[in-house]
Amino acid sequence: MTFFTRSFATLSALLVSALLLAGCATQDPAAKAAGEIFDPYENTNRAVHRFNLGLDRVAFRPASKSYVAIVPDPMVTSFSHFAENLSMPGQAVNALLQGNLKESGIALARFAINTIVGVGGLGDPASAFDIPPVDTNFGETLHVWGVGEGAYVELPVYGPSTTRDAVGIAVDFFTNPISFAEHNPADNIGVYAEIVRRLGDRGRYSDTVDSILYESADSYAQARLIYLQNRRFELGESSEITEIDPFELDTEGF
């Protein structure tokens, strides 16, 4: 089984699971209006969180620290630009699906300029030309179409999400034209580029991430709160969330 086939099977399973979860639980309208967190699968999510913490501790954290220590900072930035550039065609598709023709055109313009002038996307001349950044995805497309946030979920390896965004992650992978281009310089280049980008981000912001994951009274609750606040802010929703004080949570077993 090829890496792509395994990725397809894994992401397909995530997509089906997210759709099933979204249909199995709905939040009380009053609780939603009050900004309460909807986490009906907390036990499962906490088990996944423990797995992710273990993976981060033994693999991702040390690898990311070594990466930013060995690779010069300008190269780390260039690799991040490269990964972002590969996402532009998919973002153009999402902007189009959201009815935002201007942003779709901007994404395509950034892709063309950074690919041609920026040496395949390693540079970001589009920003120097005052072409604004684009940051959208299929999760936002679903939001524009009126799909609710759904339940909070923590995905293996990927981390915090919601049922809506989990579907978006899977769809983004399969709708980005780059994923299926016949003349990619390497199979699954988008996947590899995203891994390298995440290594750079984890290494650069190691102190902040470590404080959340390893110094919080309840790292699961803290990561959940931060993710939901940031995501709702990105989508223009209310970021006010009613949350239990982490020090009052029953964290036995953690």
matplotlib code that plots the C-alpha trace (Angstrom):
import matplotlib.pyplot as plt

x = [0.0, 1.5, 1.7, -0.9, -3.3, -2.8, -3.3, -6.5, -7.8, -7.0, -8.5, -11.6, -12.1, -11.7, -14.3, -16.8, -16.2, -16.7, -19.9, -21.2, -20.3, -21.9, -25.1, -25.1, -25.0, -26.5, -25.9, -28.8, -29.6, -29.5, -26.1, -24.8, -26.1, -24.4, -21.1, -20.7, -18.2, -19.9, -17.7, -19.9, -17.0, -14.7, -13.6, -12.5, -11.0, -8.9, -7.6, -6.6, -5.0, -2.9, -1.8, -0.9, 1.0, 3.0, 3.8, 4.8, 7.0, 9.0, 9.0, 7.6, 8.9, 12.5, 12.5, 11.2, 13.7, 16.5, 15.1, 15.1, 18.5, 20.2, 18.4, 19.1, 16.1, 15.7, 15.5, 12.8, 10.9, 11.4, 10.1, 7.0, 6.4, 6.7, 4.1, 1.8, 2.2, 1.2, -2.1, -3.0, -4.9, -7.0, -7.6, -8.7, -11.2, -12.6, -12.8, -14.7, -17.1, -17.7, -18.7, -15.6, -14.3, -11.8, -10.1, -10.0, -8.3, -5.8, -5.0, -4.3, -2.2, -0.1, 0.4, 1.5, 3.9, 5.4, 5.9, 7.5, 9.3, 9.7, 11.5, 8.8, 7.3, 10.4, 10.1, 7.1, 7.5, 3.7, 3.7, 6.4, 4.0, 1.3, -0.8, -2.6, -2.3, -5.1, -6.1, -9.2, -10.2, -13.2, -14.1, -14.7, -16.6, -19.0, -19.3, -20.3, -22.8, -24.5, -23.1, -22.7, -19.5, -20.5, -18.8, -15.3, -12.9, -9.2, -7.8, -4.9, -1.7, -3.5, -4.8, -7.7, -10.7, -14.4, -16.6, -17.1, -13.4, -12.5, -14.6, -12.9, -9.4, -10.2, -11.9, -9.1, -6.6, -8.6, -9.7, -6.3, -5.3, -1.7, -2.4, -3.3, -0.9, 0.8, 4.2, 4.7, 8.5, 7.6, 4.6, 2.6, 4.7, 1.9, 1.9, 5.7, 5.7, 3.0, 4.9, 8.0, 6.0, 4.5, 8.0, 9.1, 6.1, 6.5, 10.2, 9.8, 7.0, 8.3, 8.1, 4.5, 3.4, 5.2, 3.6, 0.2, 0.9, 3.2, 2.7, -1.1, -3.3, -5.3, -3.6, -6.6, -9.0, -6.5, -5.8, -9.5, -10.3, -7.5, -8.5, -12.2, -11.5, -9.1, -11.3, -14.4, -12.5, -11.2, -14.7, -16.1, -18.1, -18.3, -15.1, -16.7, -16.6, -18.0, -15.3, -14.8, -11.7, -9.1, -8.1, -11.7, -11.6, -11.3, -7.9, -7.4, -5.4, -3.6]
y = [0.0, 3.3, 6.3, 8.1, 5.1, 5.0, 8.7, 8.4, 5.6, 7.5, 10.7, 9.0, 7.3, 10.7, 12.2, 9.4, 9.6, 13.3, 13.1, 10.4, 12.4, 15.5, 13.7, 11.9, 14.9, 18.4, 21.1, 22.6, 26.0, 27.8, 26.3, 27.3, 30.9, 31.1, 30.2, 26.8, 24.3, 21.3, 18.3, 15.2, 13.0, 14.2, 10.8, 9.7, 13.1, 13.0, 9.5, 10.9, 13.9, 11.6, 9.8, 13.1, 14.3, 11.1, 11.4, 15.0, 14.3, 11.4, 12.5, 15.7, 18.0, 16.8, 16.7, 20.2, 21.6, 19.9, 21.2, 24.9, 24.5, 23.0, 24.6, 28.4, 30.6, 32.0, 28.4, 27.5, 30.6, 29.6, 26.1, 27.6, 29.8, 26.8, 24.8, 27.9, 28.4, 24.8, 25.4, 28.4, 26.5, 24.8, 28.1, 29.6, 26.8, 27.4, 31.2, 30.5, 28.1, 30.8, 33.2, 35.4, 35.8, 38.5, 36.4, 33.4, 35.6, 36.9, 33.3, 32.4, 35.6, 34.8, 31.2, 32.4, 35.1, 33.2, 30.1, 32.0, 34.8, 33.2, 30.2, 27.6, 29.3, 29.4, 33.2, 35.5, 38.3, 38.5, 40.2, 42.6, 43.5, 44.3, 41.3, 40.4, 37.0, 34.5, 32.1, 30.0, 26.3, 24.0, 24.3, 28.0, 27.1, 25.0, 27.8, 30.2, 27.6, 27.6, 24.4, 24.6, 24.2, 20.8, 19.0, 19.6, 16.7, 16.1, 14.3, 11.8, 13.6, 16.6, 17.9, 20.1, 20.5, 20.4, 18.0, 20.7, 21.4, 17.7, 17.3, 20.4, 18.9, 15.8, 17.7, 20.2, 17.3, 15.9, 19.1, 20.8, 20.5, 20.2, 16.8, 15.3, 17.2, 14.7, 16.3, 16.9, 16.8, 14.3, 12.1, 13.6, 16.8, 18.7, 16.3, 16.5, 20.3, 20.6, 18.3, 20.5, 23.6, 22.2, 21.2, 24.8, 26.3, 23.8, 24.6, 28.3, 28.5, 25.7, 27.7, 28.7, 25.3, 23.6, 25.9, 24.8, 21.1, 20.5, 23.3, 23.7, 22.3, 20.6, 20.7, 19.2, 21.9, 24.6, 23.5, 23.1, 26.6, 28.3, 26.5, 27.3, 31.0, 31.4, 29.5, 31.4, 34.7, 33.7, 33.0, 36.3, 34.5, 35.4, 34.2, 34.4, 30.9, 29.7, 27.5, 25.7, 26.8, 24.2, 24.0, 22.9, 20.0, 16.4, 15.6, 12.3, 10.0, 12.8]
z = [0.0, -1.0, 1.3, -0.8, -0.5, 3.3, 3.5, 1.4, 3.7, 6.9, 5.8, 4.4, 7.7, 9.4, 7.1, 7.6, 11.4, 11.5, 9.5, 11.8, 14.9, 13.5, 13.0, 16.4, 18.7, 18.7, 21.2, 23.1, 21.5, 24.9, 25.7, 22.3, 22.7, 26.1, 24.5, 26.3, 24.8, 23.1, 23.9, 24.1, 23.2, 25.9, 27.1, 23.6, 23.0, 26.1, 25.1, 21.8, 23.6, 25.7, 22.5, 20.9, 23.9, 23.9, 20.2, 20.7, 23.7, 22.1, 18.4, 17.2, 19.9, 19.8, 16.0, 15.7, 18.2, 16.2, 12.9, 13.9, 15.7, 12.6, 9.7, 9.3, 10.1, 6.5, 5.2, 7.8, 6.6, 2.9, 3.5, 5.3, 2.3, 0.0, 2.0, 2.0, -1.7, -2.4, -0.6, -2.8, -5.6, -3.0, -1.2, -4.5, -4.9, -1.4, -1.9, -5.1, -3.3, -0.7, -3.5, -3.0, -6.5, -5.4, -2.8, -5.3, -7.8, -5.1, -4.2, -7.8, -8.3, -5.2, -6.4, -9.9, -8.7, -5.9, -8.0, -10.9, -9.3, -5.9, -7.1, -6.8, -3.8, -1.6, -1.6, -1.1, -3.6, -3.8, -0.4, -1.6, -4.4, -1.8, -2.7, 0.6, 2.1, 1.8, 4.6, 4.0, 3.9, 3.4, 7.1, 6.5, 3.3, 5.3, 7.8, 4.9, 3.7, 7.2, 8.6, 12.4, 14.3, 15.7, 18.5, 19.6, 18.6, 18.9, 15.9, 16.1, 15.2, 13.8, 17.1, 18.1, 15.7, 15.4, 13.4, 10.8, 10.5, 10.5, 7.4, 6.0, 6.6, 4.6, 1.8, 1.5, 1.0, -1.9, -3.6, -3.9, -7.6, -6.6, -4.9, -8.3, -10.7, -13.1, -12.9, -9.2, -8.4, -5.7, -4.8, -1.9, -2.0, -0.3, 2.7, 3.1, 2.8, 5.5, 7.8, 7.4, 8.0, 11.2, 12.3, 11.8, 13.7, 16.6, 16.9, 16.6, 19.2, 21.4, 24.7, 24.1, 23.0, 25.9, 28.4, 27.1, 26.8, 29.7, 32.3, 32.3, 35.1, 32.3, 28.9, 27.2, 28.4, 27.7, 24.1, 23.5, 24.8, 22.8, 19.6, 19.8, 20.7, 17.8, 15.3, 16.2, 15.9, 12.5, 11.3, 12.7, 15.3, 19.0, 20.7, 24.2, 25.6, 28.9, 30.3, 33.6, 35.6, 34.8, 38.5, 39.3, 36.7, 37.8, 36.2, 38.0, 35.8, 34.0]

ax = plt.figure().add_subplot(projection="3d")
ax.plot(x, y, z, "-o")
ax.set_aspect("equal")
plt.show()
